[in-house]
Amino acid sequence: MKWKEPGAAAVLSLRCLSYTPERWGQFWAKIDRWGFPVAA
């Protein structure tokens, strides 16, 4: 599988968040509060 830099950065960020439970909770709290930006 080939990754471009933005896609690889997004996957790496999610993997890092998933390995740190306190940050994972903070991430979802932010999503719950502000929503998730979706490209049009």
mmCIF file of the N, C-alpha and C atoms, coordinates in Angstrom:
data_MODEL
# 
_entry.id   MODEL 
# 
loop_
_atom_site.group_PDB 
_atom_site.id 
_atom_site.type_symbol 
_atom_site.label_atom_id 
_atom_site.label_alt_id 
_atom_site.label_comp_id 
_atom_site.label_asym_id 
_atom_site.label_entity_id 
_atom_site.label_seq_id 
_atom_site.pdbx_PDB_ins_code 
_atom_site.Cartn_x 
_atom_site.Cartn_y 
_atom_site.Cartn_z 
_atom_site.occupancy 
_atom_site.B_iso_or_equiv 
_atom_site.pdbx_formal_charge 
_atom_site.auth_seq_id 
_atom_site.auth_comp_id 
_atom_site.auth_asym_id 
_atom_site.auth_atom_id 
_atom_site.pdbx_PDB_model_num 
ATOM 1   N N  . MET A 1 1  ? 0.841   -1.165 0.000  1.00 0.00 ? 1  MET A N  1 
ATOM 2   C CA . MET A 1 1  ? 0.000   0.000  0.000  1.00 0.00 ? 1  MET A CA 1 
ATOM 3   C C  . MET A 1 1  ? 0.895   1.239  0.000  1.00 0.00 ? 1  MET A C  1 
ATOM 4   N N  . LYS A 1 2  ? 0.534   2.197  -0.800 1.00 0.00 ? 2  LYS A N  1 
ATOM 5   C CA . LYS A 1 2  ? 1.302   3.442  -0.860 1.00 0.00 ? 2  LYS A CA 1 
ATOM 6   C C  . LYS A 1 2  ? 0.506   4.541  -0.180 1.00 0.00 ? 2  LYS A C  1 
ATOM 7   N N  . TRP A 1 3  ? 1.208   5.369  0.576  1.00 0.00 ? 3  TRP A N  1 
ATOM 8   C CA . TRP A 1 3  ? 0.576   6.468  1.304  1.00 0.00 ? 3  TRP A CA 1 
ATOM 9   C C  . TRP A 1 3  ? 1.173   7.778  0.839  1.00 0.00 ? 3  TRP A C  1 
ATOM 10  N N  . LYS A 1 4  ? 0.337   8.761  0.702  1.00 0.00 ? 4  LYS A N  1 
ATOM 11  C CA . LYS A 1 4  ? 0.825   10.126 0.500  1.00 0.00 ? 4  LYS A CA 1 
ATOM 12  C C  . LYS A 1 4  ? 0.975   10.743 1.882  1.00 0.00 ? 4  LYS A C  1 
ATOM 13  N N  . GLU A 1 5  ? 1.734   11.785 1.981  1.00 0.00 ? 5  GLU A N  1 
ATOM 14  C CA . GLU A 1 5  ? 2.060   12.371 3.278  1.00 0.00 ? 5  GLU A CA 1 
ATOM 15  C C  . GLU A 1 5  ? 0.835   12.738 4.128  1.00 0.00 ? 5  GLU A C  1 
ATOM 16  N N  . PRO A 1 6  ? -0.190  13.415 3.598  1.00 0.00 ? 6  PRO A N  1 
ATOM 17  C CA . PRO A 1 6  ? -1.346  13.759 4.437  1.00 0.00 ? 6  PRO A CA 1 
ATOM 18  C C  . PRO A 1 6  ? -2.071  12.527 4.984  1.00 0.00 ? 6  PRO A C  1 
ATOM 19  N N  . GLY A 1 7  ? -2.229  11.505 4.154  1.00 0.00 ? 7  GLY A N  1 
ATOM 20  C CA . GLY A 1 7  ? -2.910  10.290 4.600  1.00 0.00 ? 7  GLY A CA 1 
ATOM 21  C C  . GLY A 1 7  ? -2.103  9.552  5.654  1.00 0.00 ? 7  GLY A C  1 
ATOM 22  N N  . ALA A 1 8  ? -0.799  9.449  5.441  1.00 0.00 ? 8  ALA A N  1 
ATOM 23  C CA . ALA A 1 8  ? 0.067   8.780  6.402  1.00 0.00 ? 8  ALA A CA 1 
ATOM 24  C C  . ALA A 1 8  ? 0.075   9.539  7.727  1.00 0.00 ? 8  ALA A C  1 
ATOM 25  N N  . ALA A 1 9  ? 0.086   10.857 7.687  1.00 0.00 ? 9  ALA A N  1 
ATOM 26  C CA . ALA A 1 9  ? 0.080   11.664 8.913  1.00 0.00 ? 9  ALA A CA 1 
ATOM 27  C C  . ALA A 1 9  ? -1.212  11.450 9.691  1.00 0.00 ? 9  ALA A C  1 
ATOM 28  N N  . ALA A 1 10 ? -2.333  11.358 8.984  1.00 0.00 ? 10 ALA A N  1 
ATOM 29  C CA . ALA A 1 10 ? -3.616  11.136 9.652  1.00 0.00 ? 10 ALA A CA 1 
ATOM 30  C C  . ALA A 1 10 ? -3.651  9.772  10.330 1.00 0.00 ? 10 ALA A C  1 
ATOM 31  N N  . VAL A 1 11 ? -3.193  8.738  9.641  1.00 0.00 ? 11 VAL A N  1 
ATOM 32  C CA . VAL A 1 11 ? -3.184  7.395  10.210 1.00 0.00 ? 11 VAL A CA 1 
ATOM 33  C C  . VAL A 1 11 ? -2.225  7.333  11.396 1.00 0.00 ? 11 VAL A C  1 
ATOM 34  N N  . LEU A 1 12 ? -1.072  7.924  11.271 1.00 0.00 ? 12 LEU A N  1 
ATOM 35  C CA . LEU A 1 12 ? -0.113  7.934  12.369 1.00 0.00 ? 12 LEU A CA 1 
ATOM 36  C C  . LEU A 1 12 ? -0.670  8.662  13.587 1.00 0.00 ? 12 LEU A C  1 
ATOM 37  N N  . SER A 1 13 ? -1.350  9.765  13.366 1.00 0.00 ? 13 SER A N  1 
ATOM 38  C CA . SER A 1 13 ? -1.956  10.504 14.475 1.00 0.00 ? 13 SER A CA 1 
ATOM 39  C C  . SER A 1 13 ? -2.990  9.650  15.205 1.00 0.00 ? 13 SER A C  1 
ATOM 40  N N  . LEU A 1 14 ? -3.844  8.971  14.459 1.00 0.00 ? 14 LEU A N  1 
ATOM 41  C CA . LEU A 1 14 ? -4.845  8.110  15.082 1.00 0.00 ? 14 LEU A CA 1 
ATOM 42  C C  . LEU A 1 14 ? -4.213  6.945  15.827 1.00 0.00 ? 14 LEU A C  1 
ATOM 43  N N  . ARG A 1 15 ? -3.167  6.378  15.276 1.00 0.00 ? 15 ARG A N  1 
ATOM 44  C CA . ARG A 1 15 ? -2.486  5.274  15.965 1.00 0.00 ? 15 ARG A CA 1 
ATOM 45  C C  . ARG A 1 15 ? -1.866  5.757  17.274 1.00 0.00 ? 15 ARG A C  1 
ATOM 46  N N  . CYS A 1 16 ? -1.253  6.933  17.250 1.00 0.00 ? 16 CYS A N  1 
ATOM 47  C CA . CYS A 1 16 ? -0.666  7.488  18.473 1.00 0.00 ? 16 CYS A CA 1 
ATOM 48  C C  . CYS A 1 16 ? -1.747  7.751  19.516 1.00 0.00 ? 16 CYS A C  1 
ATOM 49  N N  . LEU A 1 17 ? -2.866  8.315  19.084 1.00 0.00 ? 17 LEU A N  1 
ATOM 50  C CA . LEU A 1 17 ? -3.966  8.586  20.008 1.00 0.00 ? 17 LEU A CA 1 
ATOM 51  C C  . LEU A 1 17 ? -4.507  7.299  20.620 1.00 0.00 ? 17 LEU A C  1 
ATOM 52  N N  . SER A 1 18 ? -4.601  6.251  19.817 1.00 0.00 ? 18 SER A N  1 
ATOM 53  C CA . SER A 1 18 ? -5.183  4.997  20.309 1.00 0.00 ? 18 SER A CA 1 
ATOM 54  C C  . SER A 1 18 ? -4.297  4.327  21.352 1.00 0.00 ? 18 SER A C  1 
ATOM 55  N N  . TYR A 1 19 ? -3.014  4.625  21.369 1.00 0.00 ? 19 TYR A N  1 
ATOM 56  C CA . TYR A 1 19 ? -2.099  4.032  22.348 1.00 0.00 ? 19 TYR A CA 1 
ATOM 57  C C  . TYR A 1 19 ? -1.988  4.849  23.629 1.00 0.00 ? 19 TYR A C  1 
ATOM 58  N N  . THR A 1 20 ? -2.623  6.004  23.684 1.00 0.00 ? 20 THR A N  1 
ATOM 59  C CA . THR A 1 20 ? -2.612  6.835  24.895 1.00 0.00 ? 20 THR A CA 1 
ATOM 60  C C  . THR A 1 20 ? -4.055  7.113  25.305 1.00 0.00 ? 20 THR A C  1 
ATOM 61  N N  . PRO A 1 21 ? -4.602  6.310  26.229 1.00 0.00 ? 21 PRO A N  1 
ATOM 62  C CA . PRO A 1 21 ? -6.024  6.395  26.580 1.00 0.00 ? 21 PRO A CA 1 
ATOM 63  C C  . PRO A 1 21 ? -6.498  7.794  26.982 1.00 0.00 ? 21 PRO A C  1 
ATOM 64  N N  . GLU A 1 22 ? -5.694  8.547  27.724 1.00 0.00 ? 22 GLU A N  1 
ATOM 65  C CA . GLU A 1 22 ? -6.139  9.878  28.149 1.00 0.00 ? 22 GLU A CA 1 
ATOM 66  C C  . GLU A 1 22 ? -6.277  10.830 26.957 1.00 0.00 ? 22 GLU A C  1 
ATOM 67  N N  . ARG A 1 23 ? -5.376  10.716 25.993 1.00 0.00 ? 23 ARG A N  1 
ATOM 68  C CA . ARG A 1 23 ? -5.465  11.563 24.796 1.00 0.00 ? 23 ARG A CA 1 
ATOM 69  C C  . ARG A 1 23 ? -6.613  11.114 23.902 1.00 0.00 ? 23 ARG A C  1 
ATOM 70  N N  . TRP A 1 24 ? -6.877  9.810  23.856 1.00 0.00 ? 24 TRP A N  1 
ATOM 71  C CA . TRP A 1 24 ? -7.986  9.279  23.064 1.00 0.00 ? 24 TRP A CA 1 
ATOM 72  C C  . TRP A 1 24 ? -9.300  9.869  23.567 1.00 0.00 ? 24 TRP A C  1 
ATOM 73  N N  . GLY A 1 25 ? -9.455  9.912  24.889 1.00 0.00 ? 25 GLY A N  1 
ATOM 74  C CA . GLY A 1 25 ? -10.644 10.507 25.485 1.00 0.00 ? 25 GLY A CA 1 
ATOM 75  C C  . GLY A 1 25 ? -10.755 11.989 25.172 1.00 0.00 ? 25 GLY A C  1 
ATOM 76  N N  . GLN A 1 26 ? -9.646  12.697 25.220 1.00 0.00 ? 26 GLN A N  1 
ATOM 77  C CA . GLN A 1 26 ? -9.644  14.122 24.903 1.00 0.00 ? 26 GLN A CA 1 
ATOM 78  C C  . GLN A 1 26 ? -10.023 14.350 23.434 1.00 0.00 ? 26 GLN A C  1 
ATOM 79  N N  . PHE A 1 27 ? -9.508  13.502 22.568 1.00 0.00 ? 27 PHE A N  1 
ATOM 80  C CA . PHE A 1 27 ? -9.824  13.603 21.145 1.00 0.00 ? 27 PHE A CA 1 
ATOM 81  C C  . PHE A 1 27 ? -11.324 13.478 20.915 1.00 0.00 ? 27 PHE A C  1 
ATOM 82  N N  . TRP A 1 28 ? -11.963 12.449 21.505 1.00 0.00 ? 28 TRP A N  1 
ATOM 83  C CA . TRP A 1 28 ? -13.390 12.241 21.290 1.00 0.00 ? 28 TRP A CA 1 
ATOM 84  C C  . TRP A 1 28 ? -14.231 13.312 21.972 1.00 0.00 ? 28 TRP A C  1 
ATOM 85  N N  . ALA A 1 29 ? -13.766 13.836 23.087 1.00 0.00 ? 29 ALA A N  1 
ATOM 86  C CA . ALA A 1 29 ? -14.481 14.935 23.735 1.00 0.00 ? 29 ALA A CA 1 
ATOM 87  C C  . ALA A 1 29 ? -14.495 16.164 22.813 1.00 0.00 ? 29 ALA A C  1 
ATOM 88  N N  . LYS A 1 30 ? -13.370 16.414 22.147 1.00 0.00 ? 30 LYS A N  1 
ATOM 89  C CA . LYS A 1 30 ? -13.298 17.544 21.215 1.00 0.00 ? 30 LYS A CA 1 
ATOM 90  C C  . LYS A 1 30 ? -14.218 17.310 20.018 1.00 0.00 ? 30 LYS A C  1 
ATOM 91  N N  . ILE A 1 31 ? -14.230 16.090 19.484 1.00 0.00 ? 31 ILE A N  1 
ATOM 92  C CA . ILE A 1 31 ? -15.115 15.764 18.361 1.00 0.00 ? 31 ILE A CA 1 
ATOM 93  C C  . ILE A 1 31 ? -16.571 15.954 18.778 1.00 0.00 ? 31 ILE A C  1 
ATOM 94  N N  . ASP A 1 32 ? -16.916 15.471 19.982 1.00 0.00 ? 32 ASP A N  1 
ATOM 95  C CA . ASP A 1 32 ? -18.285 15.623 20.471 1.00 0.00 ? 32 ASP A CA 1 
ATOM 96  C C  . ASP A 1 32 ? -18.667 17.100 20.590 1.00 0.00 ? 32 ASP A C  1 
ATOM 97  N N  . ARG A 1 33 ? -17.707 17.925 21.001 1.00 0.00 ? 33 ARG A N  1 
ATOM 98  C CA . ARG A 1 33 ? -18.004 19.343 21.204 1.00 0.00 ? 33 ARG A CA 1 
ATOM 99  C C  . ARG A 1 33 ? -18.048 20.134 19.900 1.00 0.00 ? 33 ARG A C  1 
ATOM 100 N N  . TRP A 1 34 ? -17.083 19.920 19.034 1.00 0.00 ? 34 TRP A N  1 
ATOM 101 C CA . TRP A 1 34 ? -16.929 20.763 17.840 1.00 0.00 ? 34 TRP A CA 1 
ATOM 102 C C  . TRP A 1 34 ? -17.310 20.082 16.541 1.00 0.00 ? 34 TRP A C  1 
ATOM 103 N N  . GLY A 1 35 ? -17.520 18.784 16.549 1.00 0.00 ? 35 GLY A N  1 
ATOM 104 C CA . GLY A 1 35 ? -17.823 18.069 15.315 1.00 0.00 ? 35 GLY A CA 1 
ATOM 105 C C  . GLY A 1 35 ? -16.557 17.652 14.596 1.00 0.00 ? 35 GLY A C  1 
ATOM 106 N N  . PHE A 1 36 ? -16.751 17.016 13.476 1.00 0.00 ? 36 PHE A N  1 
ATOM 107 C CA . PHE A 1 36 ? -15.621 16.515 12.684 1.00 0.00 ? 36 PHE A CA 1 
ATOM 108 C C  . PHE A 1 36 ? -15.622 17.191 11.329 1.00 0.00 ? 36 PHE A C  1 
ATOM 109 N N  . PRO A 1 37 ? -14.537 17.906 10.987 1.00 0.00 ? 37 PRO A N  1 
ATOM 110 C CA . PRO A 1 37 ? -14.509 18.591 9.696  1.00 0.00 ? 37 PRO A CA 1 
ATOM 111 C C  . PRO A 1 37 ? -14.449 17.586 8.542  1.00 0.00 ? 37 PRO A C  1 
ATOM 112 N N  . VAL A 1 38 ? -15.308 17.780 7.580  1.00 0.00 ? 38 VAL A N  1 
ATOM 113 C CA . VAL A 1 38 ? -15.341 16.908 6.413  1.00 0.00 ? 38 VAL A CA 1 
ATOM 114 C C  . VAL A 1 38 ? -15.119 17.764 5.183  1.00 0.00 ? 38 VAL A C  1 
ATOM 115 N N  . ALA A 1 39 ? -14.190 17.324 4.366  1.00 0.00 ? 39 ALA A N  1 
ATOM 116 C CA . ALA A 1 39 ? -13.902 18.069 3.145  1.00 0.00 ? 39 ALA A CA 1 
ATOM 117 C C  . ALA A 1 39 ? -15.091 17.969 2.185  1.00 0.00 ? 39 ALA A C  1 
ATOM 118 N N  . ALA A 1 40 ? -15.407 19.063 1.559  1.00 0.00 ? 40 ALA A N  1 
ATOM 119 C CA . ALA A 1 40 ? -16.553 19.073 0.620  1.00 0.00 ? 40 ALA A CA 1 
ATOM 120 C C  . ALA A 1 40 ? -16.138 18.619 -0.751 1.00 0.00 ? 40 ALA A C  1 
# 
